[in-house]
Amino acid sequence: MKYPWIDEFLLNKKGVTKDLQADWNWIRYQIGGKMFAAICLDENDAPYYITLKLDPAEGDFLRNQYEDIIPGYYMNKLHWNSIKADGEVPDELLKDLLDKSYELVLGGFSKKKQKELLA
């Protein structure tokens, strides 16, 4: 995978947990039990997609700018996007997108729950 820093980057965010969804062979990153990012693994456990949530307009714009960003793999195509793990999306852009996905999912919780998750 071209982005070996992802695991550490995501786990350094407040309230983030990680698990393996064995049925899908996905490494999921969650806050408050809600997924905001996943690394999709192939049959040899090699990463092939990084899936994250974005505002629909931004996701559509980015899909038109980068051939390595596609509608969410096995996810709602409007809200989720997948990035090829060996693609050409710049590291700084991917970090920004992962931050946005985290903030989108965190923002879906009540203010009280957000404070609990971030404590």
C-alpha positions, 0 to 999 in steps of 0.5 A, a space after each residue: 500500500 502506498 499510504 503506510 501512515 494511515 493506521 497511525 494517523 487514524 488511531 491518533 484521533 480522539 475516540 477512534 477504535 479499530 476492528 476487523 470486519 471479518 465477513 468483509 475483510 475490512 479494517 474499520 475505523 470508528 468513532 462512537 461505533 460508527 465507521 468513518 473509514 475502512 481499509 478494504 483487503 483482498 483475498 491475500 489481505 493486501 489493501 486495495 481500497 481506502 473507503 471514507 465518507 464525504 459531502 456528496 458534492 465534494 465526493 463527486 468533484 474529486 471523482 472527476 479530478 482523480 481516476 483513483 477515487 471512485 464511488 464507495 466500494 460496497 457502500 452508499 455511492 452518494 456519501 462514500 468514496 473509495 481510493 485505490 490503495 496504490 493510486 496517485 492521490 497525494 498524501 496530503 489530500 488523503 489526510 484532508 479527506 480522512 479528517 473530513 470523514 472523521 468530522 462528518 461522522 463525529 458531527 452526526 452525534 449530539 453535542 453531548 455525545 461528541 464531548 463524551 467521545 472526545 474526552 
